[in-house]
Amino acid sequence: MPPIPLEISHIKLTRVAGDWVAGRLQEGGFAVDATVGNGYDTLFLAYRVGKTGKVLGFDVQKTALNNASELIRFAGRSDRVRLILGCHSGMASALSGYPKVDAAMFNLGYLPRGDHRIVTRPSTTIPALKALLDRLAPRGRISILAYRGHPEGPEEYESVAKFVQALPEPLFRVREIAGAVDGQKAPRLFLIENRGF
């Protein structure tokens, strides 16, 4: 398979990711935050799905979910968010009983201001991606922000790049985006859309 053409963005990659998934979410939507962290993406998704939508969030760290829960409660959005203490690799079973996924976000790496030894890994991220792709609604979107600046980051980035590059082109559209200042340790963003064929 040919490599995915690399695009350059002069806008922050976190903003590009948010704009990408927001373009698919509306009132009553269903979204997944595969890496809750401190809850900022989860809260963003909760606003986007509206009063009748739902957000499912995963994280392996209780500290992360406590921080996220506090943020979401303070914003008054707890009624539309369910947080799961567990690895996103178990997503397939967690998604049963839910509607198709309209949008999902991954922020790979470690918890900011947390224990940098606890990181996402290809062995859990790839199964989570597979589960989401199996449940992705037509025109559904996934953003994956891969941070390459920590020791395990480059390996995970390469694994994700190889996986998304192999997705069948008629069914999925994949983009890879770098920031204006790119380098070996700079983050990269992958955007996936189910074309609905």
N, C-alpha and C positions, 0 to 999 in steps of 0.2 A: 504494500500500500504506500502511496506517496505521502510524505510528511504533510501535516496540516500547515498551511501558510501562516506565518507569524504576522499578526497585526500589531501596530504600535498605538497606544492611547496616551494622550496628554492629560487625561482625566484620571484621578486616583482609581485604581483597580477595584477597590471596595465599592466605590460609587458606580462603576460600570456594572459590577455584579448585581447591585441593588436595582439599578435601572432595568437590567435585563429581566430579572424575575418579576419585577413590578409590572412589566409589560404584559404579563400573562395572568396576574392575580386580580381578582375582583371580589366583590361582596359574595360571600358564601363559598369561597374557594377553600382548597385544602393544600397546605404547604408543610414541608418538612425542613427542620434545621438539623442536619446530620451531626453538627459539632457545635453545641450550644455555647460553650465558653461562658462569657459573662452575660450573655443574653441579648446583645444588641441586635443581631440578625433575627433572633426569635421575636423580639418586640417589633421590629420592622415588619416581619411577616404577619404578626398579629394585627397590626394596623391595616395591612393590605387586604386581608381576608374579610375584614369587617365583622359585624356583630354575629352574623350567622355562619361564619367560616371557622375553621379549626387549624391549629398548628401543632404538630408533633415534634418534640425536640429530644435529642439524645446527647448524653455526655457520660463519660466514665468517672468523672470526679464529682463527689458530693459538694465540694466547695463551689464548683462552677454552677451547679444547679441551684444551690442556695443563693448565690449572687444573682443569677438569672431570675429566680422566683421572686426575689425582693424587688428587682427592677420592674418586672411585669406586674406585680401586685401594686406597686407605687403608681404605675401608669394606668391602672384600672383595666387591665386586659387579661386577667387570670382566667376568666370564664371561657376563653377561646383557645387556651394553651394547655397542652398536657406534656409534662416533662418526664422523661424516662431515664433513670439512673442505670446505665448499661451501655455496652459497646454498640456502635452503629452497625456492626456486622450482623447483629441479630434483628435487623430491620425487617426482613422478609416476614417473620412471624408477627412482629408488632404491627405491620400494616394491614394484616388480615382484618376484615370487618370495616375498614375505612374505604372511602371512595378513591378513585384514581387520583394520583398526585398531580396537581397543577404546576407546582414549582418546588424546588429544593435548593438548599445552599450548603456548601461545605467550605469551612475555613480550616485548612489542614495545618498541622504543626502542634504547637503547645499552647496552653492557657496563658494569655498575657498576665503578667504579675503572679503567675502560678509556678508550680514545680516544672522546670524545663526538662526534667527527665521523663515526664509523662507526655508522650507524643502520639499522634496518629501514625499508623503504619500501613504499608500496602496490603498486608495480610488481612486487615479489617476494612480498609477503605474500598478496595475493589469489590468485595462481597456486598458492601452497602450500596455501591454504585449499581451493581447488577440488580439488586432488589428494587432499587428506585426505577431503573430503566424498564423492568418488567411491569411496574405499576404506574408508569408515566402516562398521563392523559394525552390524547392528541393535541399537538401544539404545546405540550408541557415543556417546561424549561428547568435546567439544572445549571448552577454555577459552582465551580470548584476553584478556590483560590489556594494555590500550592506555594507554600513558603519554602524557599531553598536555602535560607541563611542559617539553618541549624544543622548539626551533623547528620541527622537522618533525612533531612529535607530533600536533597538531590535524588536519593533512591526512590522516595515516594513520588516525587515529580515525574521521574522517568517511567515508573510503573503506571501512573495515571495516564501519561502521554501515550504510552504504548497501547493501553487499554482503549482509550477513546479514539485513537487513530484507526483501530480495527473495527469500529462500529460500522454497520452497513450504511453506506452513503445514501441510498434512496430513502431509508427510514429515518436516519438521524443527521442533523446538520451540526457540525462541530467547528468551533473557532478557538484559536489560542491567541491570547493578547498579552503583550508585555507593556510595562510602563515606559514612559519617555526616557527614563534613565534605567537601562537594562544592564545586567551583568550576570555572572555566574551565581551570585547569591540573591539576586533580585527575585521577587515573586512573579509567578505567571498565573494567568487566569484562563480557565477553560469554560466555554459556554456550550451547552448541548441543548438542542431542541428536537423534540419528537415531531417529525413533519406530518404525522397523521395519515400516512398512506396505508 
